[in-house]
Amino acid sequence: MHDMVERFLASEDGPTATEYAVMLALIIAVCIWVVVPLGARVSLPFWYIEGVLW
């Protein structure tokens, strides 16, 4: 296990993995930033319908 960690730290793939992790975090943040307000806007009519029917 120790050898595997040393090879990972010495290789050029480490910075690339970090870049991918940062890009993934940004993509997830943007998705949450878009989906949360959209979900609230879409669910509002259903709350209204549910309130009327109950």
mmCIF file of the N, C-alpha and C atoms, coordinates in Angstrom:
data_MODEL
# 
_entry.id   MODEL 
# 
loop_
_atom_site.group_PDB 
_atom_site.id 
_atom_site.type_symbol 
_atom_site.label_atom_id 
_atom_site.label_alt_id 
_atom_site.label_comp_id 
_atom_site.label_asym_id 
_atom_site.label_entity_id 
_atom_site.label_seq_id 
_atom_site.pdbx_PDB_ins_code 
_atom_site.Cartn_x 
_atom_site.Cartn_y 
_atom_site.Cartn_z 
_atom_site.occupancy 
_atom_site.B_iso_or_equiv 
_atom_site.pdbx_formal_charge 
_atom_site.auth_seq_id 
_atom_site.auth_comp_id 
_atom_site.auth_asym_id 
_atom_site.auth_atom_id 
_atom_site.pdbx_PDB_model_num 
ATOM 1   N N  . MET A 1 1  ? 0.830   -1.186 0.000   1.00 0.00 ? 1  MET A N  1 
ATOM 2   C CA . MET A 1 1  ? 0.000   0.000  0.000   1.00 0.00 ? 1  MET A CA 1 
ATOM 3   C C  . MET A 1 1  ? 0.878   1.255  0.000   1.00 0.00 ? 1  MET A C  1 
ATOM 4   N N  . HIS A 1 2  ? 1.931   1.213  0.780   1.00 0.00 ? 2  HIS A N  1 
ATOM 5   C CA . HIS A 1 2  ? 2.837   2.360  0.881   1.00 0.00 ? 2  HIS A CA 1 
ATOM 6   C C  . HIS A 1 2  ? 3.496   2.640  -0.467  1.00 0.00 ? 2  HIS A C  1 
ATOM 7   N N  . ASP A 1 3  ? 3.886   1.582  -1.172  1.00 0.00 ? 3  ASP A N  1 
ATOM 8   C CA . ASP A 1 3  ? 4.502   1.751  -2.501  1.00 0.00 ? 3  ASP A CA 1 
ATOM 9   C C  . ASP A 1 3  ? 3.520   2.371  -3.489  1.00 0.00 ? 3  ASP A C  1 
ATOM 10  N N  . MET A 1 4  ? 2.276   1.967  -3.398  1.00 0.00 ? 4  MET A N  1 
ATOM 11  C CA . MET A 1 4  ? 1.262   2.491  -4.308  1.00 0.00 ? 4  MET A CA 1 
ATOM 12  C C  . MET A 1 4  ? 1.053   3.995  -4.078  1.00 0.00 ? 4  MET A C  1 
ATOM 13  N N  . VAL A 1 5  ? 1.054   4.411  -2.835  1.00 0.00 ? 5  VAL A N  1 
ATOM 14  C CA . VAL A 1 5  ? 0.891   5.836  -2.521  1.00 0.00 ? 5  VAL A CA 1 
ATOM 15  C C  . VAL A 1 5  ? 2.099   6.612  -3.011  1.00 0.00 ? 5  VAL A C  1 
ATOM 16  N N  . GLU A 1 6  ? 3.293   6.080  -2.821  1.00 0.00 ? 6  GLU A N  1 
ATOM 17  C CA . GLU A 1 6  ? 4.505   6.752  -3.292  1.00 0.00 ? 6  GLU A CA 1 
ATOM 18  C C  . GLU A 1 6  ? 4.502   6.906  -4.811  1.00 0.00 ? 6  GLU A C  1 
ATOM 19  N N  . ARG A 1 7  ? 4.087   5.862  -5.524  1.00 0.00 ? 7  ARG A N  1 
ATOM 20  C CA . ARG A 1 7  ? 4.019   5.946  -6.990  1.00 0.00 ? 7  ARG A CA 1 
ATOM 21  C C  . ARG A 1 7  ? 2.992   6.976  -7.437  1.00 0.00 ? 7  ARG A C  1 
ATOM 22  N N  . PHE A 1 8  ? 1.875   7.034  -6.724  1.00 0.00 ? 8  PHE A N  1 
ATOM 23  C CA . PHE A 1 8  ? 0.841   8.009  -7.078  1.00 0.00 ? 8  PHE A CA 1 
ATOM 24  C C  . PHE A 1 8  ? 1.352   9.431  -6.876  1.00 0.00 ? 8  PHE A C  1 
ATOM 25  N N  . LEU A 1 9  ? 2.031   9.684  -5.777  1.00 0.00 ? 9  LEU A N  1 
ATOM 26  C CA . LEU A 1 9  ? 2.543   11.025 -5.505  1.00 0.00 ? 9  LEU A CA 1 
ATOM 27  C C  . LEU A 1 9  ? 3.674   11.412 -6.455  1.00 0.00 ? 9  LEU A C  1 
ATOM 28  N N  . ALA A 1 10 ? 4.429   10.447 -6.915  1.00 0.00 ? 10 ALA A N  1 
ATOM 29  C CA . ALA A 1 10 ? 5.553   10.734 -7.809  1.00 0.00 ? 10 ALA A CA 1 
ATOM 30  C C  . ALA A 1 10 ? 5.109   10.868 -9.264  1.00 0.00 ? 10 ALA A C  1 
ATOM 31  N N  . SER A 1 11 ? 3.972   10.300 -9.598  1.00 0.00 ? 11 SER A N  1 
ATOM 32  C CA . SER A 1 11 ? 3.538   10.313 -10.990 1.00 0.00 ? 11 SER A CA 1 
ATOM 33  C C  . SER A 1 11 ? 2.955   11.668 -11.366 1.00 0.00 ? 11 SER A C  1 
ATOM 34  N N  . GLU A 1 12 ? 2.752   11.862 -12.648 1.00 0.00 ? 12 GLU A N  1 
ATOM 35  C CA . GLU A 1 12 ? 2.163   13.103 -13.157 1.00 0.00 ? 12 GLU A CA 1 
ATOM 36  C C  . GLU A 1 12 ? 0.642   13.086 -13.081 1.00 0.00 ? 12 GLU A C  1 
ATOM 37  N N  . ASP A 1 13 ? 0.073   11.978 -12.694 1.00 0.00 ? 13 ASP A N  1 
ATOM 38  C CA . ASP A 1 13 ? -1.381  11.861 -12.650 1.00 0.00 ? 13 ASP A CA 1 
ATOM 39  C C  . ASP A 1 13 ? -1.993  12.565 -11.450 1.00 0.00 ? 13 ASP A C  1 
ATOM 40  N N  . GLY A 1 14 ? -1.223  12.850 -10.431 1.00 0.00 ? 14 GLY A N  1 
ATOM 41  C CA . GLY A 1 14 ? -1.730  13.498 -9.232  1.00 0.00 ? 14 GLY A CA 1 
ATOM 42  C C  . GLY A 1 14 ? -2.370  14.852 -9.512  1.00 0.00 ? 14 GLY A C  1 
ATOM 43  N N  . PRO A 1 15 ? -1.649  15.771 -10.174 1.00 0.00 ? 15 PRO A N  1 
ATOM 44  C CA . PRO A 1 15 ? -2.271  17.059 -10.479 1.00 0.00 ? 15 PRO A CA 1 
ATOM 45  C C  . PRO A 1 15 ? -3.491  16.934 -11.388 1.00 0.00 ? 15 PRO A C  1 
ATOM 46  N N  . THR A 1 16 ? -3.458  15.992 -12.303 1.00 0.00 ? 16 THR A N  1 
ATOM 47  C CA . THR A 1 16 ? -4.601  15.802 -13.190 1.00 0.00 ? 16 THR A CA 1 
ATOM 48  C C  . THR A 1 16 ? -5.824  15.351 -12.394 1.00 0.00 ? 16 THR A C  1 
ATOM 49  N N  . ALA A 1 17 ? -5.621  14.451 -11.458 1.00 0.00 ? 17 ALA A N  1 
ATOM 50  C CA . ALA A 1 17 ? -6.737  13.996 -10.621 1.00 0.00 ? 17 ALA A CA 1 
ATOM 51  C C  . ALA A 1 17 ? -7.286  15.154 -9.800  1.00 0.00 ? 17 ALA A C  1 
ATOM 52  N N  . THR A 1 18 ? -6.408  16.015 -9.319  1.00 0.00 ? 18 THR A N  1 
ATOM 53  C CA . THR A 1 18 ? -6.858  17.176 -8.548  1.00 0.00 ? 18 THR A CA 1 
ATOM 54  C C  . THR A 1 18 ? -7.669  18.120 -9.419  1.00 0.00 ? 18 THR A C  1 
ATOM 55  N N  . GLU A 1 19 ? -7.214  18.338 -10.639 1.00 0.00 ? 19 GLU A N  1 
ATOM 56  C CA . GLU A 1 19 ? -7.958  19.202 -11.556 1.00 0.00 ? 19 GLU A CA 1 
ATOM 57  C C  . GLU A 1 19 ? -9.338  18.633 -11.847 1.00 0.00 ? 19 GLU A C  1 
ATOM 58  N N  . TYR A 1 20 ? -9.406  17.333 -12.056 1.00 0.00 ? 20 TYR A N  1 
ATOM 59  C CA . TYR A 1 20 ? -10.704 16.710 -12.298 1.00 0.00 ? 20 TYR A CA 1 
ATOM 60  C C  . TYR A 1 20 ? -11.607 16.832 -11.070 1.00 0.00 ? 20 TYR A C  1 
ATOM 61  N N  . ALA A 1 21 ? -11.043 16.698 -9.885  1.00 0.00 ? 21 ALA A N  1 
ATOM 62  C CA . ALA A 1 21 ? -11.838 16.820 -8.667  1.00 0.00 ? 21 ALA A CA 1 
ATOM 63  C C  . ALA A 1 21 ? -12.394 18.238 -8.521  1.00 0.00 ? 21 ALA A C  1 
ATOM 64  N N  . VAL A 1 22 ? -11.580 19.241 -8.839  1.00 0.00 ? 22 VAL A N  1 
ATOM 65  C CA . VAL A 1 22 ? -12.048 20.627 -8.756  1.00 0.00 ? 22 VAL A CA 1 
ATOM 66  C C  . VAL A 1 22 ? -13.132 20.877 -9.795  1.00 0.00 ? 22 VAL A C  1 
ATOM 67  N N  . MET A 1 23 ? -12.947 20.393 -11.019 1.00 0.00 ? 23 MET A N  1 
ATOM 68  C CA . MET A 1 23 ? -13.967 20.569 -12.057 1.00 0.00 ? 23 MET A CA 1 
ATOM 69  C C  . MET A 1 23 ? -15.266 19.876 -11.659 1.00 0.00 ? 23 MET A C  1 
ATOM 70  N N  . LEU A 1 24 ? -15.165 18.676 -11.111 1.00 0.00 ? 24 LEU A N  1 
ATOM 71  C CA . LEU A 1 24 ? -16.356 17.948 -10.680 1.00 0.00 ? 24 LEU A CA 1 
ATOM 72  C C  . LEU A 1 24 ? -17.079 18.705 -9.573  1.00 0.00 ? 24 LEU A C  1 
ATOM 73  N N  . ALA A 1 25 ? -16.341 19.259 -8.626  1.00 0.00 ? 25 ALA A N  1 
ATOM 74  C CA . ALA A 1 25 ? -16.953 20.026 -7.551  1.00 0.00 ? 25 ALA A CA 1 
ATOM 75  C C  . ALA A 1 25 ? -17.673 21.260 -8.103  1.00 0.00 ? 25 ALA A C  1 
ATOM 76  N N  . LEU A 1 26 ? -17.069 21.930 -9.075  1.00 0.00 ? 26 LEU A N  1 
ATOM 77  C CA . LEU A 1 26 ? -17.710 23.100 -9.671  1.00 0.00 ? 26 LEU A CA 1 
ATOM 78  C C  . LEU A 1 26 ? -18.973 22.718 -10.442 1.00 0.00 ? 26 LEU A C  1 
ATOM 79  N N  . ILE A 1 27 ? -18.921 21.619 -11.168 1.00 0.00 ? 27 ILE A N  1 
ATOM 80  C CA . ILE A 1 27 ? -20.096 21.158 -11.912 1.00 0.00 ? 27 ILE A CA 1 
ATOM 81  C C  . ILE A 1 27 ? -21.229 20.808 -10.953 1.00 0.00 ? 27 ILE A C  1 
ATOM 82  N N  . ILE A 1 28 ? -20.904 20.133 -9.864  1.00 0.00 ? 28 ILE A N  1 
ATOM 83  C CA . ILE A 1 28 ? -21.928 19.775 -8.881  1.00 0.00 ? 28 ILE A CA 1 
ATOM 84  C C  . ILE A 1 28 ? -22.518 21.030 -8.244  1.00 0.00 ? 28 ILE A C  1 
ATOM 85  N N  . ALA A 1 29 ? -21.671 22.009 -7.935  1.00 0.00 ? 29 ALA A N  1 
ATOM 86  C CA . ALA A 1 29 ? -22.156 23.254 -7.328  1.00 0.00 ? 29 ALA A CA 1 
ATOM 87  C C  . ALA A 1 29 ? -23.102 23.987 -8.273  1.00 0.00 ? 29 ALA A C  1 
ATOM 88  N N  . VAL A 1 30 ? -22.767 24.041 -9.556  1.00 0.00 ? 30 VAL A N  1 
ATOM 89  C CA . VAL A 1 30 ? -23.633 24.709 -10.530 1.00 0.00 ? 30 VAL A CA 1 
ATOM 90  C C  . VAL A 1 30 ? -24.948 23.956 -10.682 1.00 0.00 ? 30 VAL A C  1 
ATOM 91  N N  . CYS A 1 31 ? -24.883 22.635 -10.700 1.00 0.00 ? 31 CYS A N  1 
ATOM 92  C CA . CYS A 1 31 ? -26.120 21.846 -10.802 1.00 0.00 ? 31 CYS A CA 1 
ATOM 93  C C  . CYS A 1 31 ? -27.028 22.101 -9.611  1.00 0.00 ? 31 CYS A C  1 
ATOM 94  N N  . ILE A 1 32 ? -26.465 22.133 -8.419  1.00 0.00 ? 32 ILE A N  1 
ATOM 95  C CA . ILE A 1 32 ? -27.276 22.404 -7.230  1.00 0.00 ? 32 ILE A CA 1 
ATOM 96  C C  . ILE A 1 32 ? -27.840 23.810 -7.293  1.00 0.00 ? 32 ILE A C  1 
ATOM 97  N N  . TRP A 1 33 ? -27.018 24.771 -7.738  1.00 0.00 ? 33 TRP A N  1 
ATOM 98  C CA . TRP A 1 33 ? -27.436 26.166 -7.815  1.00 0.00 ? 33 TRP A CA 1 
ATOM 99  C C  . TRP A 1 33 ? -28.606 26.340 -8.788  1.00 0.00 ? 33 TRP A C  1 
ATOM 100 N N  . VAL A 1 34 ? -28.666 25.505 -9.831  1.00 0.00 ? 34 VAL A N  1 
ATOM 101 C CA . VAL A 1 34 ? -29.736 25.598 -10.821 1.00 0.00 ? 34 VAL A CA 1 
ATOM 102 C C  . VAL A 1 34 ? -30.946 24.755 -10.411 1.00 0.00 ? 34 VAL A C  1 
ATOM 103 N N  . VAL A 1 35 ? -30.715 23.562 -9.906  1.00 0.00 ? 35 VAL A N  1 
ATOM 104 C CA . VAL A 1 35 ? -31.806 22.620 -9.671  1.00 0.00 ? 35 VAL A CA 1 
ATOM 105 C C  . VAL A 1 35 ? -32.642 22.997 -8.457  1.00 0.00 ? 35 VAL A C  1 
ATOM 106 N N  . VAL A 1 36 ? -32.040 23.522 -7.400  1.00 0.00 ? 36 VAL A N  1 
ATOM 107 C CA . VAL A 1 36 ? -32.805 23.822 -6.185  1.00 0.00 ? 36 VAL A CA 1 
ATOM 108 C C  . VAL A 1 36 ? -33.894 24.871 -6.448  1.00 0.00 ? 36 VAL A C  1 
ATOM 109 N N  . PRO A 1 37 ? -33.572 26.025 -7.031  1.00 0.00 ? 37 PRO A N  1 
ATOM 110 C CA . PRO A 1 37 ? -34.662 26.978 -7.313  1.00 0.00 ? 37 PRO A CA 1 
ATOM 111 C C  . PRO A 1 37 ? -35.664 26.451 -8.334  1.00 0.00 ? 37 PRO A C  1 
ATOM 112 N N  . LEU A 1 38 ? -35.174 25.709 -9.316  1.00 0.00 ? 38 LEU A N  1 
ATOM 113 C CA . LEU A 1 38 ? -36.068 25.148 -10.312 1.00 0.00 ? 38 LEU A CA 1 
ATOM 114 C C  . LEU A 1 38 ? -37.027 24.151 -9.675  1.00 0.00 ? 38 LEU A C  1 
ATOM 115 N N  . GLY A 1 39 ? -36.530 23.325 -8.777  1.00 0.00 ? 39 GLY A N  1 
ATOM 116 C CA . GLY A 1 39 ? -37.381 22.356 -8.089  1.00 0.00 ? 39 GLY A CA 1 
ATOM 117 C C  . GLY A 1 39 ? -38.442 23.029 -7.241  1.00 0.00 ? 39 GLY A C  1 
ATOM 118 N N  . ALA A 1 40 ? -38.054 24.114 -6.571  1.00 0.00 ? 40 ALA A N  1 
ATOM 119 C CA . ALA A 1 40 ? -39.029 24.838 -5.761  1.00 0.00 ? 40 ALA A CA 1 
ATOM 120 C C  . ALA A 1 40 ? -40.117 25.449 -6.641  1.00 0.00 ? 40 ALA A C  1 
ATOM 121 N N  . ARG A 1 41 ? -39.711 25.965 -7.787  1.00 0.00 ? 41 ARG A N  1 
ATOM 122 C CA . ARG A 1 41 ? -40.685 26.586 -8.700  1.00 0.00 ? 41 ARG A CA 1 
ATOM 123 C C  . ARG A 1 41 ? -41.624 25.538 -9.300  1.00 0.00 ? 41 ARG A C  1 
ATOM 124 N N  . VAL A 1 42 ? -41.098 24.375 -9.602  1.00 0.00 ? 42 VAL A N  1 
ATOM 125 C CA . VAL A 1 42 ? -41.917 23.326 -10.210 1.00 0.00 ? 42 VAL A CA 1 
ATOM 126 C C  . VAL A 1 42 ? -42.864 22.708 -9.180  1.00 0.00 ? 42 VAL A C  1 
ATOM 127 N N  . SER A 1 43 ? -42.413 22.560 -7.942  1.00 0.00 ? 43 SER A N  1 
ATOM 128 C CA . SER A 1 43 ? -43.251 21.889 -6.948  1.00 0.00 ? 43 SER A CA 1 
ATOM 129 C C  . SER A 1 43 ? -44.354 22.781 -6.386  1.00 0.00 ? 43 SER A C  1 
ATOM 130 N N  . LEU A 1 44 ? -44.253 24.082 -6.557  1.00 0.00 ? 44 LEU A N  1 
ATOM 131 C CA . LEU A 1 44 ? -45.264 24.988 -6.014  1.00 0.00 ? 44 LEU A CA 1 
ATOM 132 C C  . LEU A 1 44 ? -46.677 24.684 -6.524  1.00 0.00 ? 44 LEU A C  1 
ATOM 133 N N  . PRO A 1 45 ? -46.881 24.476 -7.816  1.00 0.00 ? 45 PRO A N  1 
ATOM 134 C CA . PRO A 1 45 ? -48.250 24.128 -8.261  1.00 0.00 ? 45 PRO A CA 1 
ATOM 135 C C  . PRO A 1 45 ? -48.766 22.831 -7.646  1.00 0.00 ? 45 PRO A C  1 
ATOM 136 N N  . PHE A 1 46 ? -47.886 21.870 -7.408  1.00 0.00 ? 46 PHE A N  1 
ATOM 137 C CA . PHE A 1 46 ? -48.326 20.613 -6.805  1.00 0.00 ? 46 PHE A CA 1 
ATOM 138 C C  . PHE A 1 46 ? -48.736 20.822 -5.361  1.00 0.00 ? 46 PHE A C  1 
ATOM 139 N N  . TRP A 1 47 ? -48.032 21.707 -4.642  1.00 0.00 ? 47 TRP A N  1 
ATOM 140 C CA . TRP A 1 47 ? -48.444 22.027 -3.272  1.00 0.00 ? 47 TRP A CA 1 
ATOM 141 C C  . TRP A 1 47 ? -49.823 22.683 -3.284  1.00 0.00 ? 47 TRP A C  1 
ATOM 142 N N  . TYR A 1 48 ? -50.057 23.539 -4.239  1.00 0.00 ? 48 TYR A N  1 
ATOM 143 C CA . TYR A 1 48 ? -51.355 24.200 -4.350  1.00 0.00 ? 48 TYR A CA 1 
ATOM 144 C C  . TYR A 1 48 ? -52.462 23.199 -4.630  1.00 0.00 ? 48 TYR A C  1 
ATOM 145 N N  . ILE A 1 49 ? -52.221 22.308 -5.579  1.00 0.00 ? 49 ILE A N  1 
ATOM 146 C CA . ILE A 1 49 ? -53.221 21.288 -5.918  1.00 0.00 ? 49 ILE A CA 1 
ATOM 147 C C  . ILE A 1 49 ? -53.488 20.381 -4.733  1.00 0.00 ? 49 ILE A C  1 
ATOM 148 N N  . GLU A 1 50 ? -52.409 19.979 -4.041  1.00 0.00 ? 50 GLU A N  1 
ATOM 149 C CA . GLU A 1 50 ? -52.569 19.102 -2.897  1.00 0.00 ? 50 GLU A CA 1 
ATOM 150 C C  . GLU A 1 50 ? -53.367 19.804 -1.800  1.00 0.00 ? 50 GLU A C  1 
ATOM 151 N N  . GLY A 1 51 ? -53.128 21.082 -1.584  1.00 0.00 ? 51 GLY A N  1 
ATOM 152 C CA . GLY A 1 51 ? -53.872 21.833 -0.572  1.00 0.00 ? 51 GLY A CA 1 
ATOM 153 C C  . GLY A 1 51 ? -55.327 21.958 -0.905  1.00 0.00 ? 51 GLY A C  1 
ATOM 154 N N  . VAL A 1 52 ? -55.628 22.108 -2.204  1.00 0.00 ? 52 VAL A N  1 
ATOM 155 C CA . VAL A 1 52 ? -57.028 22.234 -2.633  1.00 0.00 ? 52 VAL A CA 1 
ATOM 156 C C  . VAL A 1 52 ? -57.742 20.892 -2.484  1.00 0.00 ? 52 VAL A C  1 
ATOM 157 N N  . LEU A 1 53 ? -57.074 19.816 -2.824  1.00 0.00 ? 53 LEU A N  1 
ATOM 158 C CA . LEU A 1 53 ? -57.728 18.504 -2.786  1.00 0.00 ? 53 LEU A CA 1 
ATOM 159 C C  . LEU A 1 53 ? -57.897 17.976 -1.365  1.00 0.00 ? 53 LEU A C  1 
ATOM 160 N N  . TRP A 1 54 ? -57.038 18.377 -0.461  1.00 0.00 ? 54 TRP A N  1 
ATOM 161 C CA . TRP A 1 54 ? -57.135 17.835 0.896   1.00 0.00 ? 54 TRP A CA 1 
ATOM 162 C C  . TRP A 1 54 ? -58.028 18.743 1.665   1.00 0.00 ? 54 TRP A C  1 
# 
